[in-house]
Amino acid sequence: MALRLLGYNFRPLCRTITKAQQEVTINDLEFKRIHGIVCTNIMSRGIDVSSIKHTIIMEMSSDFDTYKHRIGRVGRDGFGGKATVLIDHRTLQHPPSAQIVDALYVFMEQCQQKAPQWLKEWFERRHADEQYH
């Protein structure tokens, strides 16, 4: 609702919406009749929309592969794109979640993507003692 008040036309996409409505929403996204979608993990696999330029991941997943699939929705067919992952400071203090953030940072480095400075510093502090062993 807040997006509409700001003049954006977004639609939800989740498993509680009928398959027919999901297809209409995807078609409208593909042909730019809507600005974007707000969705669950339904977009992480199997739906290919080449026009997605930005995805925002709002919650931690239990495994890194899920992140790779979510991020993989952006920049299809050689087009560039941007993925934003929202990370709560408490996530960085929770060991299982911190390991996923570690994997995200390493993945970004391997793909020659620019990580935010705070993430780079967090990663370096987290692994500083490993350099001496």
N, C-alpha and C positions, 0 to 999 in steps of 0.2 A: 504494500500500500504506500509506503514512504517513497518508493521509487516513482510510482505514478504521480504522486503529489509534486515531485521534482521534474515531471515532464517526460519520464522514461517509460517505455512500454516493454515491460518484462513479463514473462509468464512462468508459472511453476512447471517443473517436469519431475514427476516421481511415479512410483509404482501404483499409487492410489488413483491416478488419472487413467482413464480408459486408454487402451492401445490406439484407438482411432484419434483421440485427442492428442496423444503423444506424437503421432505422425503429423497432425496438423501443426503442432507447435514446432517440431523439427523443420518442417517445410517452411513455415513462416520465418524461422531463424535463418535457414539457408538462403531464402530470397529477400532477406533484410526487411521483412514486414514488421518485425519486432526488434527491439534493441538487444535483447538477450534473454537468458533464462536463469532461473534460480532452481537448482536441482540437487537431488541426492546423488548417491553413488550410481544411479542408473546410467549416467553418462560416462562412467569410467571405462566401460568396454562395449564394443559392438555397435556403437552409434558413431557414424563418421560424417561430420559436418565440416567441410573445408573452410568455411568462413569464420570460424571461431578464432578471435584474435587475443582474447584475454580470459583466463579462468581464475577464479578466486576460491581457494580451498580453505574452508572455514573451521574444520576440526581435524584433530589428529586421527590418523588411521592406526589400526593395530599392526600394520606391516607396510614396509616401504614399497613393495610392488604395487599396492593400491595407489600410492602417490604417483608412481611412474605412469600408471594408466590414466589417472586424472590429469596429470600434466600433459600427457600425450594427446589430449584433445585439442591442444593449441598448436598453431603453426603447421597444419597439415599441408601436404602437397607442395612443400618447399616455401610456403609463406611463413613469415616470421610471426611471433606472438609473444605473449607475456603470461607467466603464471605467478600468482601471488599466493603465498601460503601464510595464513594468519597463525602466529605461534604465541601462545600465552606464556608469560615468564614462568609459571608453575610447571609447564610442560618441560622446560629445560632442567628442572630439578627432579623430575620423575624418571628414574633410570630406563624403563622400557621405552618411554616416549623420547627421551634424550638420544637413545640409540637410533631411532628413526630420523631425528633431526641430524645426527651425525651422518647417516647414510645420505640424506638429502644434500648436505654440504659437499660430501665427496662426489656425489653424482653431478652437482653443479660444476665443480672443479673439472671433472672428467669431460664434461660437455662444453667446457670453456664459457660458462655462464658467469655473470658478475653476481657475486653474493653480497648482501649488505655488509657493511663494515662490522656491525655489532655481531653478526653471525660468525664472521671470520675470527673475530677476537674471542668469542665464546668457544669456538672449536679449538683454537690454539691454546687457550687456558685449560680447557678440558683435557687436552692431550700433551701438555707441556712436560709432564713427568715421564712420558713414554720415550721422549727424545734422549733421556739419560740412561735408559736400560738396555 
